[in-house]
């Protein structure tokens, strides 16, 4: 999964969007609607805000579906030395830091973003990743 997805650049900041990791928390477009507008095509309009605002908002993405490609801007995002797992109430497991997932079929998948959201409810159509289905099914946990 590392590095796959769509890139959006304003010449200073490059956003990497990996839709398969998105949990649809809506933080991006509630936090910076001028840039992140799911009703527009393309949905990321990176020239609609200054780089500092974009960096701040991308660093708020809980799943890591949005990340920064530029190393000098990525330095602001916390990167733990060892992976840490955070349990989200009524939501996914957020894994902070780089991890390798060993899938049931024996394949391995590297997740090197600042965060990865793993399904906990069992309803995701994108297992082992969360796709936000926990809200639709009313998951409690």
Secondary structure, 3 states (H helix, E strand, C coil): CCCCCEEEECCCCEEEECHHHCCCCCHHHHHCCCCECCCCCCCECHHHCCHHHHHHHHCCCCCCCEEECCHHHHCCCCCCCCCEEEECCCCCEEEECCEEEECCCCCEEEECCCEEEECCCCCCCCCCECCCHHHHHCCCC
